[in-house]
């Protein structure tokens, strides 16, 4: 990285406005997870037909006149959070080159995820629509017929499964606490409980997404790779699946509330 680029990244990271917008990004991402959790619970009890993923949550907002304004807030927040992760990636300070680039790529990966959801939110805000599950199936279908595509699909599935395991471990070990500066007392305890439950639930959902991608690769059936929506709905077909899906839905709501707390008490450095 050049000196001028480093100075620009430092200036961006010290920007009060960007920090405030990044916190907004955590808050709106939390809102989306709460909505996804509610949709998952609705599916479990047989009362919902929306996609249990970001596009389903955004679609619900778009159907409400007041939700259009909120969609634009979500777009701004997620784009700002994506920019914040890019800046943070460039400013990773680590003497070991492998560790430095590992952390840097992690930050860039988060940025891509936030920006992708932001683009989806922008499509809905502009009056369009998009199905995350449909996009996932389409991409999987193209990979399956491409040379070496099945291998790539397996790698993608294993990578997503690994991220899911990472979330579960991060929640179970409470390593997310280092991202927060919490006040003492009951507030801190509540936020930690929300973080544990939320990270584990999100990890389980992501792990199932990864498994479905691998299944799609081995069965040559792209319909299996239906993203978060397919992963959550597949849980309902398991023994005691309704109970499991409700528990995961509650966990995703907890994760959304945790992100709301992170918007308030998260460390932005």
Phi and psi in degrees as GROMACS dihedral restraints (atoms count N, CA, C in turn):
[ dihedral_restraints ]
;  ai    aj    ak    al  type     phi  dphi    fc
    3     4     5     6     1   -74.3    20    10
    4     5     6     7     1   162.7    20    10
    6     7     8     9     1   -63.0    20    10
    7     8     9    10     1   -39.3    20    10
    9    10    11    12     1   -65.9    20    10
   10    11    12    13     1   -37.8    20    10
   12    13    14    15     1   -66.4    20    10
   13    14    15    16     1   -39.5    20    10
   15    16    17    18     1   -63.5    20    10
   16    17    18    19     1   -42.8    20    10
   18    19    20    21     1   -62.9    20    10
   19    20    21    22     1   -39.1    20    10
   21    22    23    24     1   -65.7    20    10
   22    23    24    25     1   -41.6    20    10
   24    25    26    27     1   -66.2    20    10
   25    26    27    28     1   -40.6    20    10
   27    28    29    30     1   -61.1    20    10
   28    29    30    31     1   -42.8    20    10
   30    31    32    33     1   -63.8    20    10
   31    32    33    34     1   -41.0    20    10
   33    34    35    36     1   -65.1    20    10
   34    35    36    37     1   -40.9    20    10
   36    37    38    39     1   -69.0    20    10
   37    38    39    40     1   -26.5    20    10
   39    40    41    42     1   -89.4    20    10
   40    41    42    43     1     1.9    20    10
   42    43    44    45     1   -74.8    20    10
   43    44    45    46     1   119.9    20    10
   45    46    47    48     1   -63.2    20    10
   46    47    48    49     1   -38.9    20    10
   48    49    50    51     1   -63.3    20    10
   49    50    51    52     1   -44.5    20    10
   51    52    53    54     1   -65.7    20    10
   52    53    54    55     1   -38.4    20    10
   54    55    56    57     1   -62.6    20    10
   55    56    57    58     1   -42.7    20    10
   57    58    59    60     1   -63.5    20    10
   58    59    60    61     1   -41.2    20    10
   60    61    62    63     1   -70.0    20    10
   61    62    63    64     1   -34.4    20    10
   63    64    65    66     1   -64.4    20    10
   64    65    66    67     1   -40.5    20    10
   66    67    68    69     1   -62.7    20    10
   67    68    69    70     1   -38.9    20    10
   69    70    71    72     1   -59.5    20    10
   70    71    72    73     1   -38.3    20    10
   72    73    74    75     1   -60.1    20    10
   73    74    75    76     1   -44.4    20    10
   75    76    77    78     1   -60.5    20    10
   76    77    78    79     1   -41.6    20    10
   78    79    80    81     1   -64.2    20    10
   79    80    81    82     1   -46.6    20    10
   81    82    83    84     1   -71.5    20    10
   82    83    84    85     1   -32.4    20    10
   84    85    86    87     1   -63.9    20    10
   85    86    87    88     1   -36.9    20    10
   87    88    89    90     1   -63.2    20    10
   88    89    90    91     1   -42.3    20    10
   90    91    92    93     1   -58.9    20    10
   91    92    93    94     1   -43.8    20    10
   93    94    95    96     1   -61.7    20    10
   94    95    96    97     1   -40.2    20    10
   96    97    98    99     1   -67.8    20    10
   97    98    99   100     1   -35.9    20    10
   99   100   101   102     1   -61.7    20    10
  100   101   102   103     1   -44.9    20    10
  102   103   104   105     1   -64.0    20    10
  103   104   105   106     1   -40.8    20    10
  105   106   107   108     1   -62.3    20    10
  106   107   108   109     1   -41.8    20    10
  108   109   110   111     1   -61.6    20    10
  109   110   111   112     1   -42.0    20    10
  111   112   113   114     1   -64.1    20    10
  112   113   114   115     1   -42.5    20    10
  114   115   116   117     1   -62.2    20    10
  115   116   117   118     1   -42.6    20    10
  117   118   119   120     1   -60.1    20    10
  118   119   120   121     1   -43.1    20    10
  120   121   122   123     1   -65.3    20    10
  121   122   123   124     1   -39.9    20    10
  123   124   125   126     1   -61.6    20    10
  124   125   126   127     1   -41.2    20    10
  126   127   128   129     1   -63.1    20    10
  127   128   129   130     1   -42.6    20    10
  129   130   131   132     1   -60.9    20    10
  130   131   132   133     1   -38.3    20    10
  132   133   134   135     1   -93.4    20    10
  133   134   135   136     1     6.0    20    10
  135   136   137   138     1    77.5    20    10
  136   137   138   139     1    24.0    20    10
  138   139   140   141     1  -115.6    20    10
  139   140   141   142     1     9.8    20    10
  141   142   143   144     1  -139.7    20    10
  142   143   144   145     1   144.0    20    10
  144   145   146   147     1  -121.6    20    10
  145   146   147   148     1     0.1    20    10
  147   148   149   150     1   -73.3    20    10
  148   149   150   151     1   158.3    20    10
  150   151   152   153     1   -69.3    20    10
  151   152   153   154     1   132.9    20    10
  153   154   155   156     1   -88.2    20    10
  154   155   156   157     1    64.2    20    10
  156   157   158   159     1  -155.8    20    10
  157   158   159   160     1  -171.8    20    10
  159   160   161   162     1   -60.4    20    10
  160   161   162   163     1   -41.1    20    10
  162   163   164   165     1   -65.6    20    10
  163   164   165   166     1   -34.9    20    10
  165   166   167   168     1   -65.9    20    10
  166   167   168   169     1   -41.9    20    10
  168   169   170   171     1   -65.0    20    10
  169   170   171   172     1   -42.3    20    10
  171   172   173   174     1   -67.2    20    10
  172   173   174   175     1   -35.9    20    10
  174   175   176   177     1   -62.9    20    10
  175   176   177   178     1   -38.8    20    10
  177   178   179   180     1   -63.4    20    10
  178   179   180   181     1   -41.0    20    10
  180   181   182   183     1   -66.6    20    10
  181   182   183   184     1   -41.0    20    10
  183   184   185   186     1   -65.2    20    10
  184   185   186   187     1   -23.7    20    10
  186   187   188   189     1   -78.5    20    10
  187   188   189   190     1    -7.9    20    10
  189   190   191   192     1  -109.7    20    10
  190   191   192   193     1   127.0    20    10
  192   193   194   195     1   -53.0    20    10
  193   194   195   196     1   -40.4    20    10
  195   196   197   198     1   -70.4    20    10
  196   197   198   199     1   -22.3    20    10
  198   199   200   201     1   -70.9    20    10
  199   200   201   202     1   -24.3    20    10
  201   202   203   204     1   -61.8    20    10
  202   203   204   205     1   -43.4    20    10
  204   205   206   207     1   -62.8    20    10
  205   206   207   208     1   -39.5    20    10
  207   208   209   210     1   -66.5    20    10
  208   209   210   211     1   -33.7    20    10
  210   211   212   213     1   -59.8    20    10
  211   212   213   214     1   -40.4    20    10
  213   214   215   216     1   -66.9    20    10
  214   215   216   217     1   -35.2    20    10
  216   217   218   219     1   -63.9    20    10
  217   218   219   220     1   -41.0    20    10
  219   220   221   222     1   -63.2    20    10
  220   221   222   223     1   -42.7    20    10
  222   223   224   225     1   -58.4    20    10
  223   224   225   226     1   -50.1    20    10
  225   226   227   228     1   -61.8    20    10
  226   227   228   229     1   -46.5    20    10
  228   229   230   231     1   -62.2    20    10
  229   230   231   232     1   -45.0    20    10
  231   232   233   234     1   -71.4    20    10
  232   233   234   235     1   -37.3    20    10
  234   235   236   237     1   -64.3    20    10
  235   236   237   238     1   -40.8    20    10
  237   238   239   240     1   -65.4    20    10
  238   239   240   241     1   -40.6    20    10
  240   241   242   243     1   -67.3    20    10
  241   242   243   244     1   -37.4    20    10
  243   244   245   246     1   -62.3    20    10
  244   245   246   247     1   -43.6    20    10
  246   247   248   249     1   -63.1    20    10
  247   248   249   250     1   -40.4    20    10
  249   250   251   252     1   -60.3    20    10
  250   251   252   253     1   -41.6    20    10
  252   253   254   255     1   -66.8    20    10
  253   254   255   256     1   -36.2    20    10
  255   256   257   258     1   -64.2    20    10
  256   257   258   259     1   -46.9    20    10
  258   259   260   261     1   -60.1    20    10
  259   260   261   262     1   -45.0    20    10
  261   262   263   264     1   -61.7    20    10
  262   263   264   265     1   -36.6    20    10
  264   265   266   267     1   -64.0    20    10
  265   266   267   268     1   -42.6    20    10
  267   268   269   270     1   -67.2    20    10
  268   269   270   271     1   -26.3    20    10
  270   271   272   273     1   -99.3    20    10
  271   272   273   274     1    13.5    20    10
  273   274   275   276     1   -60.0    20    10
  274   275   276   277     1   128.7    20    10
  276   277   278   279     1  -112.9    20    10
  277   278   279   280     1   109.4    20    10
  279   280   281   282     1  -152.9    20    10
  280   281   282   283     1   127.4    20    10
  282   283   284   285     1   -68.8    20    10
  283   284   285   286     1   -35.7    20    10
  285   286   287   288     1   -78.4    20    10
  286   287   288   289     1   123.4    20    10
  288   289   290   291     1   -62.1    20    10
  289   290   291   292     1   -40.8    20    10
  291   292   293   294     1   -64.7    20    10
  292   293   294   295     1   -44.4    20    10
  294   295   296   297     1   -65.9    20    10
  295   296   297   298     1   -39.4    20    10
  297   298   299   300     1   -61.1    20    10
  298   299   300   301     1   -46.8    20    10
  300   301   302   303     1   -73.0    20    10
  301   302   303   304     1   -29.5    20    10
  303   304   305   306     1   -63.2    20    10
  304   305   306   307     1   -46.9    20    10
  306   307   308   309     1   -66.7    20    10
  307   308   309   310     1   -38.4    20    10
  309   310   311   312     1   -63.7    20    10
  310   311   312   313     1   -44.9    20    10
  312   313   314   315     1   -66.0    20    10
  313   314   315   316     1   -33.1    20    10
  315   316   317   318     1   -62.7    20    10
  316   317   318   319     1   -44.0    20    10
  318   319   320   321     1   -65.5    20    10
  319   320   321   322     1   -40.9    20    10
  321   322   323   324     1   -65.9    20    10
  322   323   324   325     1   -36.8    20    10
  324   325   326   327     1   -63.1    20    10
  325   326   327   328     1   -41.4    20    10
  327   328   329   330     1   -63.0    20    10
  328   329   330   331     1   -40.3    20    10
  330   331   332   333     1   -60.5    20    10
  331   332   333   334     1   -44.5    20    10
  333   334   335   336     1   -60.0    20    10
  334   335   336   337     1   -42.9    20    10
  336   337   338   339     1   -62.7    20    10
  337   338   339   340     1   -46.5    20    10
  339   340   341   342     1   -65.3    20    10
  340   341   342   343     1   -41.6    20    10
  342   343   344   345     1   -67.1    20    10
  343   344   345   346     1   -36.2    20    10
  345   346   347   348     1   -63.9    20    10
  346   347   348   349     1   -43.3    20    10
  348   349   350   351     1   -67.3    20    10
  349   350   351   352     1   -36.7    20    10
  351   352   353   354     1   -61.5    20    10
  352   353   354   355     1   -39.7    20    10
  354   355   356   357     1   -64.8    20    10
  355   356   357   358     1   -41.4    20    10
  357   358   359   360     1   -61.7    20    10
  358   359   360   361     1   -42.7    20    10
  360   361   362   363     1   -62.9    20    10
  361   362   363   364     1   -38.2    20    10
  363   364   365   366     1   -62.9    20    10
  364   365   366   367     1   -40.7    20    10
  366   367   368   369     1   -59.7    20    10
  367   368   369   370     1   -44.7    20    10
  369   370   371   372     1   -68.0    20    10
  370   371   372   373     1   -39.2    20    10
  372   373   374   375     1   -63.4    20    10
  373   374   375   376     1   -30.8    20    10
  375   376   377   378     1   -85.9    20    10
  376   377   378   379     1     3.8    20    10
  378   379   380   381     1    96.4    20    10
  379   380   381   382     1     2.5    20    10
  381   382   383   384     1   -90.9    20    10
  382   383   384   385     1  -168.6    20    10
  384   385   386   387     1  -150.8    20    10
  385   386   387   388     1   158.8    20    10
  387   388   389   390     1  -155.3    20    10
  388   389   390   391     1   139.6    20    10
  390   391   392   393     1  -107.1    20    10
  391   392   393   394     1   114.2    20    10
  393   394   395   396     1   -63.7    20    10
  394   395   396   397     1   -39.3    20    10
  396   397   398   399     1   -64.0    20    10
  397   398   399   400     1   -43.3    20    10
  399   400   401   402     1   -64.0    20    10
  400   401   402   403     1   -41.1    20    10
  402   403   404   405     1   -63.4    20    10
  403   404   405   406     1   -40.2    20    10
  405   406   407   408     1   -64.3    20    10
  406   407   408   409     1   -43.9    20    10
  408   409   410   411     1   -64.0    20    10
  409   410   411   412     1   -42.6    20    10
  411   412   413   414     1   -62.6    20    10
  412   413   414   415     1   -45.2    20    10
  414   415   416   417     1   -63.5    20    10
  415   416   417   418     1   -39.3    20    10
  417   418   419   420     1   -66.1    20    10
  418   419   420   421     1   -40.2    20    10
  420   421   422   423     1   -61.8    20    10
  421   422   423   424     1   -40.7    20    10
  423   424   425   426     1   -67.1    20    10
  424   425   426   427     1   -37.3    20    10
  426   427   428   429     1   -68.0    20    10
  427   428   429   430     1   -40.1    20    10
  429   430   431   432     1   -60.7    20    10
  430   431   432   433     1   -36.5    20    10
  432   433   434   435     1   -89.6    20    10
  433   434   435   436     1    -8.3    20    10
  435   436   437   438     1   -85.1    20    10
  436   437   438   439     1   149.0    20    10
  438   439   440   441     1   -58.5    20    10
  439   440   441   442     1   125.9    20    10
  441   442   443   444     1    74.0    20    10
  442   443   444   445     1     4.0    20    10
  444   445   446   447     1   -66.1    20    10
  445   446   447   448     1   -35.8    20    10
  447   448   449   450     1   -62.1    20    10
  448   449   450   451     1   -41.6    20    10
  450   451   452   453     1   -62.1    20    10
  451   452   453   454     1   -43.9    20    10
  453   454   455   456     1   -61.1    20    10
  454   455   456   457     1   -40.9    20    10
  456   457   458   459     1   -63.7    20    10
  457   458   459   460     1   -39.0    20    10
  459   460   461   462     1   -64.1    20    10
  460   461   462   463     1   -43.7    20    10
  462   463   464   465     1   -61.2    20    10
  463   464   465   466     1   -44.1    20    10
  465   466   467   468     1   -60.2    20    10
  466   467   468   469     1   -45.8    20    10
  468   469   470   471     1   -61.0    20    10
  469   470   471   472     1   -44.5    20    10
  471   472   473   474     1   -65.8    20    10
  472   473   474   475     1   -36.4    20    10
  474   475   476   477     1   -64.3    20    10
  475   476   477   478     1   -44.5    20    10
  477   478   479   480     1   -65.7    20    10
  478   479   480   481     1   -39.2    20    10
  480   481   482   483     1   -60.6    20    10
  481   482   483   484     1   -42.6    20    10
  483   484   485   486     1   -62.3    20    10
  484   485   486   487     1   -39.3    20    10
  486   487   488   489     1   -63.4    20    10
  487   488   489   490     1   -39.0    20    10
  489   490   491   492     1   -61.3    20    10
  490   491   492   493     1   -44.8    20    10
  492   493   494   495     1   -61.4    20    10
  493   494   495   496     1   -40.8    20    10
  495   496   497   498     1   -58.7    20    10
  496   497   498   499     1   -43.7    20    10
  498   499   500   501     1   -61.8    20    10
  499   500   501   502     1   -44.8    20    10
  501   502   503   504     1   -61.0    20    10
  502   503   504   505     1   -46.8    20    10
  504   505   506   507     1   -64.2    20    10
  505   506   507   508     1   -42.6    20    10
  507   508   509   510     1   -61.9    20    10
  508   509   510   511     1   -38.0    20    10
  510   511   512   513     1   -72.2    20    10
  511   512   513   514     1   -47.0    20    10
  513   514   515   516     1   -64.3    20    10
  514   515   516   517     1   -33.4    20    10
  516   517   518   519     1   -93.6    20    10
  517   518   519   520     1    -2.1    20    10
  519   520   521   522     1    60.4    20    10
  520   521   522   523     1    28.5    20    10
  522   523   524   525     1   -67.7    20    10
  523   524   525   526     1   -16.9    20    10
  525   526   527   528     1   -67.1    20    10
  526   527   528   529     1   -14.8    20    10
  528   529   530   531     1   -60.6    20    10
  529   530   531   532     1   -27.0    20    10
  531   532   533   534     1   -70.1    20    10
  532   533   534   535     1   -12.9    20    10
  534   535   536   537     1   -85.0    20    10
  535   536   537   538     1    -3.2    20    10
  537   538   539   540     1  -122.7    20    10
  538   539   540   541     1   153.3    20    10
  540   541   542   543     1  -124.1    20    10
  541   542   543   544     1    91.5    20    10
  543   544   545   546     1   -96.6    20    10
  544   545   546   547     1   150.0    20    10
  546   547   548   549     1   -72.2    20    10
  547   548   549   550     1   158.5    20    10
  549   550   551   552     1   -76.6    20    10
  550   551   552   553     1   167.0    20    10
  552   553   554   555     1    99.2    20    10
  553   554   555   556     1  -159.9    20    10
  555   556   557   558     1   -65.6    20    10
  556   557   558   559     1   -31.2    20    10
  558   559   560   561     1   -59.9    20    10
  559   560   561   562     1   -45.5    20    10
  561   562   563   564     1   -61.7    20    10
  562   563   564   565     1   -42.3    20    10
  564   565   566   567     1   -63.7    20    10
  565   566   567   568     1   -41.6    20    10
  567   568   569   570     1   -64.2    20    10
  568   569   570   571     1   -44.6    20    10
  570   571   572   573     1   -63.1    20    10
  571   572   573   574     1   -40.2    20    10
  573   574   575   576     1   -65.1    20    10
  574   575   576   577     1   -42.6    20    10
  576   577   578   579     1   -61.1    20    10
  577   578   579   580     1   -44.5    20    10
  579   580   581   582     1   -60.5    20    10
  580   581   582   583     1   -39.9    20    10
  582   583   584   585     1   -65.0    20    10
  583   584   585   586     1   -45.6    20    10
  585   586   587   588     1   -60.2    20    10
  586   587   588   589     1   -53.2    20    10
  588   589   590   591     1   -63.0    20    10
  589   590   591   592     1   -43.4    20    10
  591   592   593   594     1   -66.5    20    10
  592   593   594   595     1   -46.9    20    10
  594   595   596   597     1   -63.0    20    10
  595   596   597   598     1   -41.5    20    10
  597   598   599   600     1   -63.9    20    10
  598   599   600   601     1   -45.5    20    10
  600   601   602   603     1   -63.0    20    10
  601   602   603   604     1   -45.2    20    10
  603   604   605   606     1   -62.2    20    10
  604   605   606   607     1   -39.3    20    10
  606   607   608   609     1   -63.9    20    10
  607   608   609   610     1   -41.5    20    10
  609   610   611   612     1   -61.8    20    10
  610   611   612   613     1   -45.3    20    10
  612   613   614   615     1   -61.1    20    10
  613   614   615   616     1   -44.5    20    10
  615   616   617   618     1   -66.4    20    10
  616   617   618   619     1   -38.3    20    10
  618   619   620   621     1   -61.8    20    10
  619   620   621   622     1   -40.2    20    10
  621   622   623   624     1   -66.6    20    10
  622   623   624   625     1   -38.8    20    10
  624   625   626   627     1   -57.1    20    10
  625   626   627   628     1   -46.7    20    10
  627   628   629   630     1   -61.5    20    10
  628   629   630   631     1   -42.7    20    10
  630   631   632   633     1   -61.0    20    10
  631   632   633   634     1   -41.9    20    10
  633   634   635   636     1   -64.6    20    10
  634   635   636   637     1   -34.9    20    10
  636   637   638   639     1   -64.1    20    10
  637   638   639   640     1   -42.9    20    10
  639   640   641   642     1   -64.7    20    10
  640   641   642   643     1   -42.5    20    10
  642   643   644   645     1   -60.1    20    10
  643   644   645   646     1   -42.4    20    10
  645   646   647   648     1   -60.3    20    10
  646   647   648   649     1   -38.6    20    10
  648   649   650   651     1   -67.3    20    10
  649   650   651   652     1   -45.4    20    10
  651   652   653   654     1   -75.7    20    10
  652   653   654   655     1   -27.6    20    10
  654   655   656   657     1   -95.8    20    10
  655   656   657   658     1    -4.6    20    10
  657   658   659   660     1    55.2    20    10
  658   659   660   661     1    36.5    20    10
  660   661   662   663     1  -121.7    20    10
  661   662   663   664     1    96.4    20    10
  663   664   665   666     1   -64.4    20    10
  664   665   666   667     1   -18.6    20    10
  666   667   668   669     1   -65.3    20    10
  667   668   669   670     1   -19.1    20    10
  669   670   671   672     1   -70.6    20    10
  670   671   672   673     1   -30.3    20    10
  672   673   674   675     1   -88.4    20    10
  673   674   675   676     1    75.1    20    10
  675   676   677   678     1  -108.0    20    10
  676   677   678   679     1    22.0    20    10
  678   679   680   681     1    67.4    20    10
  679   680   681   682     1  -155.9    20    10
  681   682   683   684     1   -61.4    20    10
  682   683   684   685     1   -39.7    20    10
  684   685   686   687     1   -58.9    20    10
  685   686   687   688     1   -49.7    20    10
  687   688   689   690     1   -65.2    20    10
  688   689   690   691     1   -37.5    20    10
  690   691   692   693     1   -62.5    20    10
  691   692   693   694     1   -47.5    20    10
  693   694   695   696     1   -66.8    20    10
  694   695   696   697     1   -42.9    20    10
  696   697   698   699     1   -69.2    20    10
  697   698   699   700     1   -27.7    20    10
  699   700   701   702     1   -68.3    20    10
  700   701   702   703     1   -27.2    20    10
  702   703   704   705     1   -62.6    20    10
  703   704   705   706     1   -31.7    20    10
  705   706   707   708     1   -65.5    20    10
  706   707   708   709     1   -22.1    20    10
  708   709   710   711     1   -84.3    20    10
  709   710   711   712     1    -6.7    20    10
  711   712   713   714     1   -78.4    20    10
  712   713   714   715     1   160.8    20    10
  714   715   716   717     1   -56.9    20    10
  715   716   717   718     1   133.5    20    10
  717   718   719   720     1    58.8    20    10
  718   719   720   721     1    27.4    20    10
  720   721   722   723     1   -61.3    20    10
  721   722   723   724     1   -36.4    20    10
  723   724   725   726     1   -62.0    20    10
  724   725   726   727     1   -43.3    20    10
  726   727   728   729     1   -65.1    20    10
  727   728   729   730     1   -42.1    20    10
  729   730   731   732     1   -62.6    20    10
  730   731   732   733     1   -45.0    20    10
  732   733   734   735     1   -65.7    20    10
  733   734   735   736     1   -39.3    20    10
  735   736   737   738     1   -63.1    20    10
  736   737   738   739     1   -42.8    20    10
  738   739   740   741     1   -62.4    20    10
  739   740   741   742     1   -42.4    20    10
  741   742   743   744     1   -66.8    20    10
  742   743   744   745     1   -39.2    20    10
  744   745   746   747     1   -60.7    20    10
  745   746   747   748     1   -43.9    20    10
  747   748   749   750     1   -63.0    20    10
  748   749   750   751     1   -38.9    20    10
  750   751   752   753     1   -64.0    20    10
  751   752   753   754     1   -38.8    20    10
  753   754   755   756     1   -68.0    20    10
  754   755   756   757     1   -35.4    20    10
  756   757   758   759     1   -62.8    20    10
  757   758   759   760     1   -42.0    20    10
  759   760   761   762     1   -61.8    20    10
  760   761   762   763     1   -39.4    20    10
  762   763   764   765     1   -64.5    20    10
  763   764   765   766     1   -40.1    20    10
  765   766   767   768     1   -61.9    20    10
  766   767   768   769     1   -42.1    20    10
  768   769   770   771     1   -66.6    20    10
  769   770   771   772     1   -36.7    20    10
  771   772   773   774     1   -61.7    20    10
  772   773   774   775     1   -42.8    20    10
  774   775   776   777     1   -63.4    20    10
  775   776   777   778     1   -33.5    20    10
  777   778   779   780     1   -62.3    20    10
  778   779   780   781     1   -41.6    20    10
  780   781   782   783     1   -66.9    20    10
  781   782   783   784     1   -35.6    20    10
  783   784   785   786     1   -67.4    20    10
  784   785   786   787     1   -31.6    20    10
  786   787   788   789     1   -61.6    20    10
  787   788   789   790     1   -31.5    20    10
  789   790   791   792     1   -87.9    20    10
  790   791   792   793     1   -44.1    20    10
  792   793   794   795     1  -116.4    20    10
  793   794   795   796     1     8.6    20    10
  795   796   797   798     1   -69.3    20    10
  796   797   798   799     1   148.0    20    10
  798   799   800   801     1   -84.9    20    10
  799   800   801   802     1   123.6    20    10
  801   802   803   804     1  -118.4    20    10
  802   803   804   805     1   105.4    20    10
